[in-house]
Amino acid sequence: MKALILYRSHYGNTKQAAEAMASQLTALGHAPVVQDLRKRLPDPESFDLILIGAPTRMARVTRRALRVLKRLRKLGAARKPLAVFDTYGPIPTDPVKLEKGRKWLTPGAAGLMHDAAKALGLNVYPETLRCEVKDIRGPLIDGALDKAAAFAREFVSAVAPAR
């Protein structure tokens, strides 16, 4: 299967998650294409499935990511399996700070993209991937790239016909 993995990354963390998913898909015998959301969108008809990710910044998702979801629908990709992911954090360890900061972290870019994709009538996978960063600029927490790879494996096994 051919997979299109689209991402927007400010500090490289979301790109790392996208690349970890691509590596996993390659290991499973699929053909992933990883591309920044800021580049021209390839024809989605030439792909079997799509993953799209962006960082959560100030409780929001980038406008570009939301525009790409609309563009995918317009280009006829409504029936293509689509999964969303994001990077977010850091998560405060102090319970009081965590409660105050929760509004900046949830539902996050993944939740917002998931809801937008659903509202657009896209074939969105019910699960989302969220990868935490240690600091505002990163790096990702330990195990985040393994989590991204596992998400890609689960997504493709859920939507791909058995070989």
Backbone bond lengths (Angstrom), bond angles and torsions (degrees), N, CA, C in turn:
res aa  C-N    CA-C-N  psi(-1)  N-CA   C-N-CA  omega(-1)  CA-C   N-CA-C  phi
1 M - - - 1.452 - - 1.521 109.31 -
2 K 1.301 114.50 149.23 1.458 120.51 178.50 1.532 108.41 -104.07
3 A 1.339 115.69 126.99 1.466 121.19 -176.88 1.519 110.39 -118.02
4 L 1.321 115.19 137.72 1.456 121.73 174.32 1.527 107.33 -105.17
5 I 1.334 115.97 120.44 1.464 121.18 179.01 1.521 107.40 -113.64
6 L 1.324 115.07 109.76 1.454 122.07 -178.72 1.523 108.94 -104.12
7 Y 1.324 116.52 141.80 1.458 119.44 -179.61 1.520 110.20 -149.52
8 R 1.318 115.05 159.47 1.460 122.87 168.55 1.515 104.67 -129.69
9 S 1.319 116.32 129.37 1.459 120.84 -176.21 1.519 109.52 -136.88
10 H 1.323 116.14 132.71 1.463 119.82 178.05 1.526 111.51 -93.65
11 Y 1.322 117.48 -39.63 1.463 121.62 -177.31 1.526 113.13 -118.21
12 G 1.327 116.96 7.32 1.458 120.95 176.89 1.518 115.30 96.68
13 N 1.311 118.21 -6.38 1.465 120.40 -176.85 1.531 112.66 -72.48
14 T 1.315 117.19 -44.30 1.467 120.48 179.27 1.527 109.77 -67.70
15 K 1.315 116.31 -35.11 1.467 120.29 176.13 1.528 110.22 -63.09
16 Q 1.323 117.39 -41.44 1.469 120.46 178.31 1.525 110.85 -61.72
17 A 1.319 117.29 -41.48 1.467 120.42 178.33 1.533 110.05 -63.04
18 A 1.345 116.82 -42.97 1.469 121.03 178.43 1.529 110.79 -61.35
19 E 1.317 116.61 -42.71 1.459 120.54 -179.72 1.530 111.87 -68.19
20 A 1.335 117.50 -34.64 1.474 120.42 176.64 1.528 110.14 -65.00
21 M 1.328 116.41 -39.41 1.460 119.64 177.09 1.525 110.63 -66.12
22 A 1.323 116.36 -41.12 1.469 120.33 178.55 1.521 110.92 -61.87
23 S 1.310 117.27 -42.88 1.472 120.71 178.75 1.523 110.84 -60.53
24 Q 1.323 116.26 -42.43 1.465 120.14 178.94 1.524 110.84 -64.30
25 L 1.313 117.16 -43.57 1.464 120.09 179.85 1.529 111.24 -64.73
26 T 1.323 116.41 -38.90 1.468 120.47 176.32 1.525 109.85 -61.48
27 A 1.328 116.80 -44.46 1.465 121.23 179.42 1.529 111.51 -61.63
28 L 1.312 116.71 -27.80 1.466 121.15 179.04 1.527 112.43 -87.03
29 G 1.336 116.72 1.41 1.459 120.84 177.15 1.513 115.06 91.77
30 H 1.322 116.97 12.17 1.464 121.11 178.60 1.525 109.62 -95.65
31 A 1.314 116.56 168.80 1.466 122.00 -178.21 1.529 109.98 -116.57
32 P 1.349 117.00 92.26 1.463 118.68 179.36 1.522 112.84 -86.81
33 V 1.321 115.22 148.72 1.458 123.26 171.81 1.525 105.69 -122.17
34 V 1.332 116.50 121.58 1.462 121.68 -179.43 1.520 108.53 -104.11
35 Q 1.340 116.05 129.68 1.462 118.92 -176.00 1.528 111.00 -146.97
36 D 1.319 115.17 141.54 1.463 122.47 175.18 1.529 108.93 -68.69
37 L 1.322 116.00 138.92 1.470 121.02 178.78 1.520 113.63 -60.57
38 R 1.331 116.74 -21.30 1.459 119.37 -177.84 1.522 112.31 -77.15
39 K 1.310 117.65 -11.79 1.464 120.84 178.64 1.521 110.01 -89.16
40 R 1.316 114.40 163.31 1.466 120.43 -179.58 1.528 109.90 -59.57
41 L 1.298 115.93 131.60 1.451 122.92 -178.11 1.526 110.16 -70.04
42 P 1.341 117.58 125.57 1.466 118.48 175.89 1.533 110.12 -71.14
43 D 1.300 116.46 167.13 1.460 121.49 179.47 1.530 109.33 -64.10
44 P 1.326 118.29 114.31 1.465 119.67 -178.23 1.523 113.28 -66.41
45 E 1.331 117.32 -17.79 1.463 120.26 178.59 1.530 112.38 -63.48
46 S 1.328 117.17 -23.13 1.459 119.80 -178.97 1.533 112.70 -86.13
47 F 1.338 117.02 6.62 1.466 121.45 -180.00 1.522 109.96 -121.23
48 D 1.330 114.78 150.86 1.460 120.79 179.51 1.523 112.06 -90.44
49 L 1.318 116.97 -28.80 1.454 121.64 179.90 1.523 109.86 -151.99
50 I 1.334 115.09 160.14 1.462 120.95 -174.57 1.520 109.24 -135.36
51 L 1.327 115.48 138.77 1.462 122.08 170.63 1.520 106.84 -122.89
52 I 1.320 116.72 140.36 1.455 120.22 -179.21 1.525 109.06 -137.85
53 G 1.337 115.40 133.07 1.456 119.72 -177.68 1.515 113.33 -139.82
54 A 1.325 114.38 155.76 1.464 122.03 178.81 1.520 108.32 -155.56
55 P 1.320 116.88 159.85 1.464 118.89 176.35 1.529 111.25 -78.77
56 T 1.319 115.29 152.63 1.460 120.75 170.76 1.518 106.40 -87.43
57 R 1.307 116.07 120.33 1.469 121.17 179.48 1.518 108.12 -131.17
58 M 1.335 115.55 120.23 1.468 121.20 -179.95 1.531 110.68 53.85
59 A 1.313 116.02 43.57 1.466 124.34 177.12 1.525 113.20 67.21
60 R 1.314 117.38 16.61 1.465 120.68 -175.02 1.525 112.02 -125.29
61 V 1.317 113.49 170.35 1.451 122.88 172.05 1.528 106.58 -113.48
62 T 1.308 116.98 152.98 1.463 119.65 179.96 1.529 110.43 -64.80
63 R 1.317 115.59 144.54 1.470 120.18 177.34 1.524 110.23 -61.25
64 R 1.310 115.83 -33.91 1.471 120.04 -179.22 1.529 110.48 -59.25
65 A 1.330 116.92 -43.04 1.466 119.95 -179.91 1.526 110.87 -61.84
66 L 1.311 116.97 -41.79 1.458 120.20 178.95 1.524 111.30 -67.41
67 R 1.326 117.37 -36.96 1.470 120.70 176.79 1.521 110.92 -65.49
68 V 1.326 116.44 -38.35 1.468 119.51 179.53 1.526 110.35 -65.39
69 L 1.319 117.70 -38.31 1.468 119.59 176.24 1.531 110.53 -59.53
70 K 1.326 116.70 -44.65 1.466 120.34 177.52 1.518 111.28 -62.74
71 R 1.320 115.64 -39.91 1.478 120.89 179.96 1.527 110.36 -65.10
72 L 1.329 116.98 -40.62 1.464 120.27 178.66 1.530 110.62 -59.44
73 R 1.323 115.80 -42.62 1.466 119.11 178.26 1.523 110.26 -63.31
74 K 1.326 115.78 -45.72 1.464 120.70 -178.63 1.530 111.64 -61.49
75 L 1.342 116.53 -33.01 1.462 120.92 -179.00 1.528 112.87 -85.36
76 G 1.319 116.98 7.26 1.460 119.87 174.22 1.509 115.55 88.15
77 A 1.313 117.95 22.16 1.471 120.45 -178.37 1.523 112.53 -97.29
78 A 1.321 117.81 18.60 1.467 121.04 -175.37 1.525 112.70 -60.75
79 R 1.321 118.14 -30.33 1.467 119.96 -178.27 1.523 113.25 -92.85
80 K 1.325 116.87 -8.54 1.470 119.71 178.97 1.528 109.05 -68.81
81 P 1.330 118.20 135.87 1.470 119.46 173.95 1.529 109.61 -60.57
82 L 1.321 116.39 132.67 1.451 122.64 -176.59 1.524 108.97 -132.57
83 A 1.325 116.52 133.67 1.465 121.67 175.53 1.518 108.77 -125.24
84 V 1.326 116.12 150.94 1.459 120.94 -179.00 1.522 110.63 -121.67
85 F 1.343 114.19 151.77 1.463 120.47 179.09 1.516 110.01 -148.48
86 D 1.321 115.37 161.75 1.452 120.20 176.48 1.520 111.39 -149.69
87 T 1.322 114.55 171.71 1.459 122.44 168.67 1.519 105.49 -119.98
88 Y 1.323 115.71 148.86 1.460 119.72 -175.67 1.526 109.98 -156.79
89 G 1.302 115.15 163.73 1.464 119.43 173.77 1.504 111.43 119.69
90 P 1.289 115.90 -171.26 1.463 129.25 6.64 1.531 112.10 -77.58
91 I 1.318 115.37 159.12 1.458 122.34 -179.88 1.527 108.62 -91.72
92 P 1.322 118.26 122.35 1.466 120.23 177.49 1.533 111.03 -63.18
93 T 1.313 116.47 141.41 1.468 120.26 178.24 1.527 111.58 -87.02
94 D 1.316 117.24 -24.92 1.464 121.75 177.77 1.528 108.35 -73.11
95 P 1.347 118.60 124.77 1.470 121.03 -177.07 1.529 114.27 -57.88
96 V 1.328 117.60 -36.16 1.467 120.67 179.43 1.527 109.67 -67.70
97 K 1.340 116.53 -45.57 1.461 120.58 178.69 1.530 110.66 -65.82
98 L 1.321 115.92 -36.01 1.465 119.72 178.57 1.531 110.10 -62.62
99 E 1.311 117.37 -46.48 1.460 120.73 -179.66 1.532 111.23 -62.86
100 K 1.332 116.85 -41.65 1.471 120.74 178.39 1.526 111.22 -66.79
101 G 1.326 116.85 -36.55 1.453 121.36 -176.00 1.511 115.37 -86.48
102 R 1.323 117.20 -9.73 1.473 121.04 -176.15 1.530 111.96 -55.42
103 K 1.331 117.08 -36.72 1.469 120.29 -177.99 1.530 112.14 -63.33
104 W 1.335 117.46 -21.81 1.459 121.26 179.52 1.531 112.14 -87.06
105 L 1.327 116.20 -10.13 1.463 120.32 -173.01 1.529 113.98 -112.35
106 T 1.331 116.84 -26.59 1.460 118.95 -175.57 1.526 110.48 -123.83
107 P 1.291 121.01 140.82 1.454 126.81 6.22 1.524 113.44 -79.22
108 G 1.322 117.29 -6.16 1.455 121.20 178.18 1.512 112.54 76.86
109 A 1.328 114.07 175.29 1.461 120.11 -179.04 1.529 111.46 -59.63
110 A 1.340 116.76 -39.55 1.465 119.25 -179.46 1.526 111.10 -62.17
111 G 1.331 116.86 -45.16 1.459 120.00 179.48 1.517 112.13 -64.53
112 L 1.329 116.39 -40.98 1.462 120.42 179.55 1.530 111.53 -67.08
113 M 1.337 116.72 -41.90 1.472 119.34 177.79 1.519 110.57 -66.68
114 H 1.327 117.00 -39.99 1.462 121.11 179.24 1.524 109.96 -59.28
115 D 1.336 116.42 -48.06 1.466 120.29 -179.87 1.528 111.62 -64.37
116 A 1.325 116.76 -40.58 1.467 120.74 179.23 1.526 110.63 -65.03
117 A 1.328 116.86 -43.56 1.467 120.67 179.56 1.523 110.92 -62.69
118 K 1.310 115.55 -41.85 1.467 120.36 178.52 1.534 110.39 -62.77
119 A 1.335 116.38 -45.61 1.463 121.15 179.59 1.527 111.84 -62.74
120 L 1.332 116.79 -30.07 1.459 121.32 179.18 1.534 112.43 -80.64
121 G 1.317 116.76 -6.04 1.450 120.64 -179.35 1.516 113.89 82.89
122 L 1.324 117.04 18.12 1.461 120.29 177.86 1.523 109.61 -77.68
123 N 1.316 116.34 157.05 1.461 123.15 -178.50 1.531 108.91 -84.67
124 V 1.323 115.82 72.75 1.460 121.07 -171.99 1.534 111.14 -87.11
125 Y 1.317 114.47 133.54 1.467 123.32 177.07 1.524 108.59 -63.83
126 P 1.325 119.00 136.87 1.467 119.82 -174.86 1.537 114.82 -67.04
127 E 1.315 118.22 -25.41 1.465 121.45 179.92 1.527 110.19 -91.30
128 T 1.330 116.22 150.75 1.460 121.21 173.22 1.523 108.47 -122.58
129 L 1.321 115.69 159.59 1.462 121.47 176.23 1.516 108.08 -110.46
130 R 1.326 116.04 130.58 1.456 121.52 175.60 1.520 107.59 -126.33
131 C 1.324 116.77 122.31 1.466 122.50 -179.53 1.522 108.99 -112.02
132 E 1.308 115.82 121.53 1.460 121.80 -177.15 1.529 111.21 -83.20
133 V 1.334 115.15 144.66 1.461 121.26 173.82 1.529 109.08 -106.88
134 K 1.333 116.16 152.77 1.466 121.27 -179.35 1.518 111.89 -74.77
135 D 1.311 116.64 -36.50 1.452 122.63 -178.20 1.523 107.03 -138.22
136 I 1.306 117.62 167.96 1.465 121.64 -177.27 1.528 111.72 -49.21
137 R 1.300 117.48 -43.72 1.470 121.54 -178.81 1.521 113.48 -93.05
138 G 1.298 116.90 1.65 1.460 120.45 -178.97 1.504 110.44 103.33
139 P 1.260 117.42 -173.90 1.468 129.80 5.80 1.530 111.65 -79.93
140 L 1.319 114.73 176.24 1.454 120.52 174.20 1.518 109.28 -64.71
141 I 1.324 116.77 151.82 1.460 119.35 177.40 1.528 108.97 -67.85
142 D 1.309 115.49 159.59 1.458 120.93 177.81 1.533 109.24 -58.06
143 G 1.304 116.03 135.25 1.456 122.03 178.18 1.518 114.72 89.14
144 A 1.338 118.19 -7.97 1.470 120.18 -177.59 1.526 111.71 -64.86
145 L 1.326 117.25 -38.56 1.469 118.83 -179.13 1.524 110.86 -70.87
146 D 1.323 117.44 -33.74 1.466 120.61 174.31 1.533 109.83 -65.01
147 K 1.321 115.92 -39.67 1.460 121.47 177.65 1.531 110.33 -62.41
148 A 1.338 116.82 -40.79 1.468 121.22 178.00 1.527 110.88 -64.07
149 A 1.323 116.10 -43.78 1.471 120.25 178.92 1.527 110.55 -62.57
150 A 1.330 116.74 -42.69 1.464 120.72 179.54 1.530 110.74 -64.15
151 F 1.325 116.89 -39.13 1.469 120.81 178.18 1.527 110.28 -61.28
152 A 1.325 116.77 -45.21 1.467 120.38 179.49 1.531 110.42 -61.41
153 R 1.315 116.35 -42.90 1.472 121.37 179.51 1.531 110.10 -61.85
154 E 1.331 117.24 -45.74 1.461 121.39 -179.41 1.533 111.33 -65.96
155 F 1.318 116.17 -42.35 1.467 120.37 179.55 1.522 111.03 -61.00
156 V 1.313 117.12 -49.95 1.463 119.42 -176.52 1.535 110.81 -67.47
157 S 1.321 117.16 -34.91 1.481 117.68 179.06 1.527 110.90 -71.04
158 A 1.332 117.18 -27.96 1.465 120.14 179.58 1.530 112.78 -77.42
159 V 1.324 116.80 -30.21 1.474 119.61 -174.46 1.516 114.26 -107.57
160 A 1.335 117.50 -16.43 1.464 119.91 -176.09 1.528 110.11 -92.20
161 P 1.304 116.49 138.64 1.458 118.06 174.53 1.526 109.86 -65.82
162 A 1.322 115.90 147.37 1.464 120.60 180.00 1.518 110.19 -61.44
163 R 1.329 114.34 140.43 1.475 119.02 179.69 1.492 111.35 -90.51
